[in-house]
Amino acid sequence: MINETYKNAYKEVYTILNYLNEEDYNKIPPELINAIKLNMNEEYEYEMNEDIDIYTNASRR
């Protein structure tokens, strides 16, 4: 059984992924998206700050 903290984190990741443009989203293997969906906490409410542009504010490595 997955810890509640991890399930909430999966929900956060899933929410953020849905803000990606279609081209970038499609680069993620469907199996990974499905694993995230299966393991996320559906009841956890996470709201992305839409004022933040995830493309320009991402840290560069």
C-alpha positions in Angstrom: 0.0 0.0 0.0 1.3 3.4 -0.9 1.8 6.0 1.8 -0.7 8.9 1.7 2.1 11.5 1.2 3.2 9.7 -2.0 -0.4 9.5 -3.2 -0.8 13.2 -2.7 2.5 13.8 -4.5 1.3 11.7 -7.5 -1.8 14.0 -7.6 0.4 17.1 -7.6 2.5 15.7 -10.4 -0.5 14.7 -12.4 -2.0 18.2 -12.0 1.3 19.9 -13.1 1.6 17.5 -16.1 -1.8 18.7 -17.3 -0.4 22.2 -17.6 2.2 21.1 -20.2 1.6 21.9 -23.8 0.5 18.9 -25.9 3.8 18.4 -27.5 5.6 18.0 -24.2 2.8 16.0 -22.6 3.0 13.5 -25.5 6.7 12.9 -24.7 5.7 11.2 -21.5 5.2 7.4 -21.9 1.5 6.6 -21.5 2.4 3.8 -19.0 3.9 6.5 -16.7 0.8 8.6 -16.9 -1.4 5.6 -16.2 0.8 4.6 -13.2 0.5 8.2 -11.8 -3.3 8.1 -12.3 -3.6 4.7 -10.6 -1.6 5.7 -7.6 -2.7 9.3 -7.0 -5.1 10.4 -4.3 -8.2 11.4 -6.2 -9.7 13.2 -3.2 -6.6 15.4 -2.6 -7.2 18.9 -3.9 -4.1 20.5 -5.4 -4.4 23.7 -7.4 -1.6 25.0 -9.6 -0.8 28.7 -9.4 -1.7 29.7 -13.0 0.2 32.9 -12.7 3.5 30.9 -12.9 4.7 30.0 -16.3 6.2 26.5 -15.8 8.3 26.9 -18.9 10.0 30.2 -18.0 10.3 29.6 -14.3 11.8 26.1 -14.5 15.3 25.7 -13.1 17.8 24.9 -15.8 20.3 22.1 -15.2 
